[in-house]
Amino acid sequence: MHRPAVLVSACLLGQCVRYDGQTKPIDLSELRTLGLNIIPVCPECSGGLPVPRDPCEIEAGKTAKDVWRGSARVVSIHHKDCTKQYVSGAKKCLALAKDHDAKLALLKEKSPACGSSLIHRGSFDGSLRSGRGVFAQLLVDNKLMVFSENELNLLIEEIKKSP
C-alpha cells in the first residue's frame, strides 16, 4: 500500500542542521500516527552549506520570487552570496518530493529557505516580514501545499481529508 509522503524540515524532526548547529524539534506524535512517509529535508545542507554556518537572509526589499528570477540574492551576515547553495538545495529537495510523490510539506517558519509566510527582513536585526523562503516558494510554484510548524493542525486536517 502506498503511504502518503510529507516533507518535514529536518530541524523540526530533531536534526541539528540549523545555521547555529541547533535544532527546533516539535511534537509530531499525532502526525506520526497517520502512517505517513515522513521525508526529512534541509535545503541549506542539501545545497552544500555547513553546520554551523553564518545566518543568511534574502536581501532587504526582495522576495524568494526575485531570487528565482535572478534579481535577488540570499546573503550571509558577512555579505557572502549564498544564493547558489539555496537554489541548488531547494531543487534537490523538490526532486526528493517528486521522487516520493509528496504533495505536502511542514517547514520551519522564518527560515530564508523554508519560511512559509514569514521571513527575516534582510537587515539581520531580528525583524520579520511577510514572505516565503526560497524552498517554500519553489514548492508552492510546483503545486505543493506548504505549512509552518505553527500550522501542524491544518496539515493534519488536510491529510485526513485526502483519500
N, C-alpha and C positions, 0 to 999 in steps of 0.2 A: 504494500500500500504506500502511496506517495504521501509523505509528510510535508505539509506546507513549510516553507522556509521563510525566516525573518532575519534580516541583517541586524546586528546589535553592535554598537560601539564597544570595542574591546575593553575600554576603561570602565564601562558600566558593568562588565562581567567580572571585574576584579583584576584585570591585567594591568600591570604597571607600564603603560605606554604613553601616558600624558607627557607634555613638554617638561614638566617638573619631576618626572620619574614616578609620579604618584598614580593613584587610581581613584575612581569615583563610583564604587560599587553601589548598586541599588538592589532592593529586594525584588527578584524576578521569579519568586516561587510560583506565583499564580500563572505567569507566562509559561513556566516550565511544565506545569500540569496539563497544558493544552496539547502536548505531544508534537511540538514543532521541531523543525530542524533549525537550531539557533546557530547562525553563522557569525563568528566574531570578525569585526573589521576595524582596522585603524588606517585610514588613508595616508596619514603622515608617515607612519612606519612603512607602509606599502610603497610609498614614494621614495623611500631611502633616507628619511630623516632619522637621526639618532635619538636615543632616550638616555639621559635628558637632552633637551635642546632649548635654544632660545625661544621665548614666546614669539608668536607670529600673529599678524593681523592683516586683513585686507586693507589696502590703502584707504585713508580717510576720504569720504565722499564717493567711494566707488563700491560696486556690488560684485557678487560672485558672477553674475551675468557678464559684467565688464571683464572679469578675469577670463572667462571662457571666450569672449570676443577678442582678447589680446590687448585690451585698453586699460587694464589694471593689473596690479601685482599683489602678491602676498609677500610681505616683508617681515623680517625679524626686528626685534627691538634694537638691534645693532645695524639696521638698514641693509641686511643681506637679503637679496632677492631669492625667495624660496618657491616662487610660482611654479617652476618646472616640477618640483617634487610634489606639490599639492595636486597639480593637474595629473601627473603620472599616477600617483596613488589613487586618486579618485577614479581614473579609468580602470585601474587594476581591480579595485573593489566593485565597480559596476560590472566588470566581466565575471567576477565571482557571483554577484547577484544573478546574472543571466544564466550562469552555469547551474545554479541551484533553483532557477525559476522563482526567485524571491520577488514578491510584489510589495513587501512592507519592510520598513526599517525603523529601528529605535535608535536615535542618535543623541549624542551629548550636546545639549544646548550651549550656546556662547562660543563654541569652537569655530575657528576660521575654516575648518573643513566640514564639520558635522552640524553646526548650528542650524536648526530648522526654522526658527523665527527671530532669534536674537543672536547678534554677534557683537564683538567689541568694536568700538567706534573707529579704530585705526590710529589712535593717539597714544596708546599704551598707558592710559591713565585709569583704566578700570571701567570707564564709562561704556555703556551699551547702546546699541541702536537696533532698529528692526532690520532684518535681513537674513539671508541664508549663507551658510558656508559653501565652499567650492564643491565638496562632495554632495551635500544635501541638494544643491541646485542641479547637479548632474542627474541625481536620482529622480527629482521632480520632472526634469526635462525628458526623462525616459519613462515617465508614467508610473513610477513607484510612489507609494504613499509613505510619507516621512513623518515620524512622531518624535517628540523630545522625551526625555526621561520624566518630564512633568505631565506627559500625556499618556502614560502607561495604560491607564484605564480606557482611554479612547482606542488605543491599539488593540487591547484585549476585546473590546466591543466589536471592532472591525473584524478580528479573527473569528469571533463567534458567529458573525453574520455570514461568513464565507461558507460555501458548500463543502 
